[in-house]
């Protein structure tokens, strides 16, 4: 099967605001791939990249799937496995592994904006994480995808 992946530069900016606390801002630039996919008869994008020290998950790899403006799924594989599925306006459960152990969190996607094409673009996610209905963090993530030139 032909690999239709496009090599890209990924600029990730994440802002996590713990309930009533100081925002935690992360900016991370890395290389990755962008691939057009089909899920349940709908077209979308798969973004893959390697995490580094700055993300807190060195040696892990992350895959992000985005379909239209209403679904995004983030999966991280490495020392800590995490899987978060977001659907606009829906509260979902997610499996989240940390150095302290595994936990099930709630995720509520307030807004997803997918402006990705085969020429790159942006993916914006605005969501909350909770434990047993208690708000943990409000999160905003912006990925800017830029194709890299092939030599």
C-alpha positions as CSV (number, residue, x, y, z in Angstrom):
1,X,0.0,0.0,0.0
2,X,1.3,3.4,-0.9
3,X,2.3,5.8,1.9
4,X,0.5,9.1,1.3
5,X,2.1,10.8,4.3
6,X,3.4,14.4,3.9
7,X,6.4,15.4,6.0
8,X,5.5,18.4,8.1
9,X,6.8,20.8,10.7
10,X,4.4,20.9,13.7
11,X,4.2,23.9,15.9
12,X,2.2,23.0,19.0
13,X,1.0,25.5,21.6
14,X,-0.8,24.2,24.6
15,X,-2.3,26.2,27.5
16,X,-3.6,24.2,30.4
17,X,-5.3,26.2,33.2
18,X,-5.7,24.1,36.4
19,X,-8.9,25.0,38.2
20,X,-8.3,28.5,39.6
21,X,-4.6,28.3,39.2
22,X,-1.8,29.8,37.0
23,X,-1.8,28.7,33.3
24,X,0.8,26.2,32.2
25,X,2.0,27.1,28.7
26,X,3.9,24.7,26.4
27,X,5.3,25.6,23.0
28,X,6.9,22.7,21.1
29,X,8.2,22.5,17.5
30,X,8.9,19.1,15.9
31,X,8.8,17.2,12.7
32,X,6.0,14.8,11.9
33,X,3.7,13.4,9.2
34,X,0.3,14.4,7.9
35,X,-1.8,11.7,6.2
36,X,-5.3,12.0,4.7
37,X,-7.5,9.2,6.2
38,X,-11.1,8.0,6.1
39,X,-13.1,7.0,9.2
40,X,-16.7,5.8,9.1
41,X,-17.1,7.2,5.6
42,X,-15.8,10.6,6.5
43,X,-12.5,12.1,5.5
44,X,-10.0,13.5,8.0
45,X,-6.3,13.8,8.9
46,X,-3.8,11.8,10.9
47,X,-0.9,13.8,12.5
48,X,2.0,11.9,14.0
49,X,5.0,13.1,15.8
50,X,7.6,12.1,18.5
51,X,7.3,13.7,21.9
52,X,10.4,15.2,23.5
53,X,11.6,16.4,27.0
54,X,9.5,19.6,26.7
55,X,6.2,17.7,26.4
56,X,7.0,15.7,29.5
57,X,6.8,12.4,27.6
58,X,10.2,11.8,26.1
59,X,10.5,8.7,23.9
60,X,6.7,8.6,23.4
61,X,4.9,9.0,20.0
62,X,1.7,10.9,19.5
63,X,-1.0,10.4,16.9
64,X,-3.8,12.9,16.5
65,X,-6.8,12.1,14.3
66,X,-9.2,14.9,13.3
67,X,-12.4,14.6,11.4
68,X,-14.2,17.8,10.3
69,X,-14.9,20.3,13.2
70,X,-16.5,17.8,15.5
71,X,-14.1,15.0,16.4
72,X,-10.5,14.7,17.4
73,X,-8.7,11.7,19.0
74,X,-5.3,11.9,20.6
75,X,-3.3,8.7,21.4
76,X,0.1,8.6,23.0
77,X,2.2,5.5,23.2
78,X,5.4,5.2,25.3
79,X,6.1,4.9,29.0
80,X,2.6,6.3,29.6
81,X,-0.3,5.4,27.4
82,X,-3.0,8.0,26.9
83,X,-6.1,8.1,24.7
84,X,-8.5,11.0,24.5
85,X,-11.4,11.2,22.2
86,X,-13.2,14.6,21.8
87,X,-16.5,15.3,20.2
88,X,-17.8,18.8,20.2
89,X,-20.5,19.2,22.9
90,X,-20.1,15.8,24.3
91,X,-18.6,14.5,27.6
92,X,-16.5,11.4,27.1
93,X,-14.4,9.2,29.3
94,X,-10.7,8.8,28.5
95,X,-7.8,6.5,29.7
96,X,-4.9,8.5,31.0
97,X,-1.7,7.0,32.4
98,X,0.8,9.0,34.4
99,X,3.9,8.3,36.5
100,X,1.4,7.9,39.5
101,X,-0.7,5.3,37.8
102,X,-3.7,5.0,35.4
103,X,-6.9,7.0,35.8
104,X,-10.1,7.5,33.9
105,X,-10.8,11.2,33.2
106,X,-13.8,13.0,31.7
107,X,-13.2,15.1,28.6
108,X,-15.6,17.7,27.3
109,X,-14.8,19.3,24.0
110,X,-16.1,22.9,23.9
111,X,-14.8,23.7,20.4
112,X,-12.8,22.0,17.7
113,X,-11.7,23.9,14.6
114,X,-10.1,21.8,11.8
115,X,-8.6,23.9,9.0
116,X,-6.1,21.3,7.8
117,X,-5.6,20.6,4.1
118,X,-2.8,18.8,2.2
119,X,-1.0,22.1,2.2
120,X,-1.0,22.2,6.1
121,X,-3.1,24.4,8.2
122,X,-4.3,24.6,11.8
123,X,-6.1,22.5,14.3
124,X,-7.6,24.1,17.4
125,X,-8.9,22.2,20.4
126,X,-10.7,23.7,23.4
127,X,-11.6,21.2,26.1
128,X,-11.8,20.5,29.8
129,X,-10.6,17.5,31.8
130,X,-12.4,16.4,35.0
131,X,-12.2,13.6,37.6
132,X,-15.5,12.4,39.0
133,X,-17.2,15.6,37.7
134,X,-14.6,17.9,39.4
135,X,-12.9,20.3,36.9
136,X,-9.2,19.6,36.7
137,X,-8.1,21.8,33.8
138,X,-9.3,23.9,30.9
139,X,-7.2,23.3,27.9
140,X,-6.5,25.1,24.6
141,X,-4.3,23.5,22.0
142,X,-3.3,24.9,18.7
143,X,-1.3,22.9,16.1
144,X,0.1,24.7,13.1
145,X,1.1,22.3,10.4
146,X,3.5,23.3,7.6
147,X,4.7,20.9,4.9
148,X,8.5,20.7,4.7
149,X,10.2,20.8,1.3
150,X,11.7,17.5,0.1
151,X,15.4,17.7,-1.0
